[in-house]
């Protein structure tokens, strides 16, 4: 799975996407014109305009990560999203990839569980 656009940190998202190559319900898609990963048609992670990884996690977990300074709130228009948070790139690609891989897997599990419930 590789993205089609050349956006900041696209190469890192492509490496994260490789983790899901054996998942039949996971595919590349777009959200707000940015490349991302979908499970069963539902986006669970995508690149923001500045190259940050934006993921969907349970509200309480998202809040804890923001409070800890690990992630940032995502605001769309004037609305701060409760389950969507952003992870900026770290000092190195290696550090970024380690963080993004872990959080993408968490987001995948969460969004996959939501779609299976509904």
C-alpha positions as a Markdown table, in Angstrom:
| # | Residue | x | y | z |
|---|---|---|---|---|
| 1 | Unk | 0.0 | 0.0 | 0.0 |
| 2 | Unk | 1.5 | 3.3 | -0.9 |
| 3 | Unk | 0.0 | 6.8 | -1.1 |
| 4 | Unk | -0.5 | 8.7 | -4.3 |
| 5 | Unk | 0.4 | 12.3 | -3.2 |
| 6 | Unk | 3.7 | 13.7 | -2.3 |
| 7 | Unk | 2.9 | 15.3 | 1.0 |
| 8 | Unk | 5.2 | 15.9 | 4.0 |
| 9 | Unk | 6.1 | 12.6 | 5.7 |
| 10 | Unk | 4.3 | 10.6 | 3.0 |
| 11 | Unk | 7.3 | 8.2 | 3.1 |
| 12 | Unk | 6.6 | 7.5 | 6.8 |
| 13 | Unk | 2.9 | 6.9 | 6.3 |
| 14 | Unk | 3.8 | 4.5 | 3.5 |
| 15 | Unk | 6.1 | 2.5 | 5.9 |
| 16 | Unk | 3.3 | 2.5 | 8.5 |
| 17 | Unk | 0.9 | 1.2 | 5.8 |
| 18 | Unk | 3.2 | -1.7 | 5.1 |
| 19 | Unk | 2.3 | -3.0 | 8.6 |
| 20 | Unk | -1.2 | -3.6 | 7.3 |
| 21 | Unk | -0.4 | -5.3 | 4.0 |
| 22 | Unk | -1.8 | -8.6 | 5.3 |
| 23 | Unk | -5.0 | -7.0 | 6.6 |
| 24 | Unk | -7.6 | -7.5 | 3.9 |
| 25 | Unk | -9.9 | -4.7 | 5.1 |
| 26 | Unk | -7.2 | -2.0 | 5.3 |
| 27 | Unk | -6.6 | 0.2 | 2.3 |
| 28 | Unk | -5.1 | 3.7 | 1.5 |
| 29 | Unk | -7.7 | 6.4 | 1.2 |
| 30 | Unk | -8.0 | 10.2 | 1.7 |
| 31 | Unk | -9.4 | 12.5 | 4.3 |
| 32 | Unk | -9.5 | 16.2 | 3.8 |
| 33 | Unk | -7.3 | 15.7 | 0.7 |
| 34 | Unk | -4.6 | 14.0 | 2.8 |
| 35 | Unk | -3.5 | 10.4 | 2.4 |
| 36 | Unk | -4.6 | 8.0 | 5.0 |
| 37 | Unk | -5.5 | 4.5 | 6.1 |
| 38 | Unk | -9.0 | 3.0 | 6.1 |
| 39 | Unk | -10.4 | -0.2 | 7.7 |
| 40 | Unk | -13.6 | -1.3 | 6.2 |
| 41 | Unk | -14.0 | 2.0 | 4.5 |
| 42 | Unk | -13.5 | 4.0 | 7.8 |
| 43 | Unk | -10.4 | 6.3 | 8.2 |
| 44 | Unk | -8.3 | 5.5 | 11.2 |
| 45 | Unk | -5.2 | 7.5 | 10.4 |
| 46 | Unk | -4.2 | 10.2 | 7.9 |
| 47 | Unk | -1.6 | 12.8 | 7.3 |
| 48 | Unk | -2.5 | 16.4 | 8.1 |
| 49 | Unk | -1.4 | 19.3 | 5.9 |
| 50 | Unk | 1.8 | 19.9 | 7.9 |
| 51 | Unk | 2.8 | 16.2 | 7.8 |
| 52 | Unk | 1.5 | 15.2 | 11.2 |
| 53 | Unk | -0.2 | 11.9 | 11.7 |
| 54 | Unk | -3.9 | 12.3 | 12.8 |
| 55 | Unk | -5.6 | 9.3 | 14.3 |
| 56 | Unk | -8.9 | 8.4 | 15.9 |
| 57 | Unk | -8.7 | 7.0 | 19.4 |
| 58 | Unk | -11.2 | 6.6 | 22.3 |
| 59 | Unk | -11.9 | 10.1 | 23.8 |
| 60 | Unk | -10.4 | 9.4 | 27.2 |
| 61 | Unk | -7.2 | 8.0 | 25.7 |
| 62 | Unk | -7.0 | 11.0 | 23.3 |
| 63 | Unk | -7.4 | 13.4 | 26.2 |
| 64 | Unk | -4.7 | 11.7 | 28.2 |
| 65 | Unk | -2.2 | 11.8 | 25.3 |
| 66 | Unk | -2.9 | 15.5 | 24.7 |
| 67 | Unk | -2.6 | 16.2 | 28.5 |
| 68 | Unk | 0.7 | 14.4 | 28.5 |
| 69 | Unk | 2.0 | 16.5 | 25.7 |
| 70 | Unk | 2.5 | 13.5 | 23.4 |
| 71 | Unk | -0.3 | 14.6 | 21.0 |
| 72 | Unk | -2.2 | 17.7 | 20.0 |
| 73 | Unk | -5.9 | 18.5 | 19.7 |
| 74 | Unk | -7.3 | 18.5 | 16.2 |
| 75 | Unk | -9.6 | 21.5 | 15.5 |
| 76 | Unk | -11.8 | 21.6 | 12.4 |
| 77 | Unk | -13.3 | 25.0 | 11.9 |
| 78 | Unk | -14.1 | 26.1 | 15.4 |
| 79 | Unk | -14.8 | 22.6 | 16.8 |
| 80 | Unk | -12.1 | 20.7 | 18.7 |
| 81 | Unk | -12.5 | 17.0 | 17.9 |
| 82 | Unk | -12.8 | 14.6 | 20.8 |
| 83 | Unk | -11.5 | 11.4 | 19.3 |
| 84 | Unk | -9.1 | 12.8 | 16.6 |
| 85 | Unk | -5.6 | 13.8 | 17.7 |
| 86 | Unk | -2.4 | 14.7 | 15.9 |
| 87 | Unk | 1.1 | 13.4 | 16.4 |
| 88 | Unk | 3.8 | 15.7 | 14.9 |
| 89 | Unk | 6.9 | 14.3 | 13.4 |
| 90 | Unk | 9.7 | 13.7 | 16.0 |
| 91 | Unk | 13.4 | 14.7 | 15.7 |
| 92 | Unk | 14.2 | 11.7 | 13.5 |
| 93 | Unk | 12.4 | 9.5 | 11.0 |
| 94 | Unk | 13.2 | 6.5 | 13.2 |
| 95 | Unk | 11.6 | 8.1 | 16.3 |
| 96 | Unk | 8.6 | 9.3 | 14.3 |
| 97 | Unk | 8.1 | 5.9 | 12.7 |
| 98 | Unk | 8.2 | 4.1 | 16.1 |
| 99 | Unk | 5.6 | 6.4 | 17.6 |
| 100 | Unk | 3.4 | 6.4 | 14.5 |
| 101 | Unk | 3.4 | 2.7 | 14.0 |
| 102 | Unk | 2.3 | 2.1 | 17.6 |
| 103 | Unk | -0.4 | 4.7 | 17.5 |
| 104 | Unk | -1.7 | 3.6 | 14.1 |
| 105 | Unk | -2.1 | 0.1 | 15.3 |
| 106 | Unk | -4.1 | 1.4 | 18.3 |
| 107 | Unk | -6.3 | 3.5 | 16.0 |
| 108 | Unk | -6.8 | 0.6 | 13.7 |
| 109 | Unk | -8.0 | -1.6 | 16.5 |
| 110 | Unk | -10.3 | 1.1 | 17.8 |
| 111 | Unk | -11.9 | 2.0 | 14.5 |
| 112 | Unk | -12.2 | -1.7 | 13.5 |
| 113 | Unk | -14.0 | -2.4 | 16.8 |
| 114 | Unk | -16.4 | 0.5 | 16.2 |
| 115 | Unk | -17.4 | -0.6 | 12.7 |
| 116 | Unk | -17.9 | -4.2 | 13.9 |
| 117 | Unk | -20.2 | -3.0 | 16.6 |
| 118 | Unk | -22.3 | -0.9 | 14.2 |
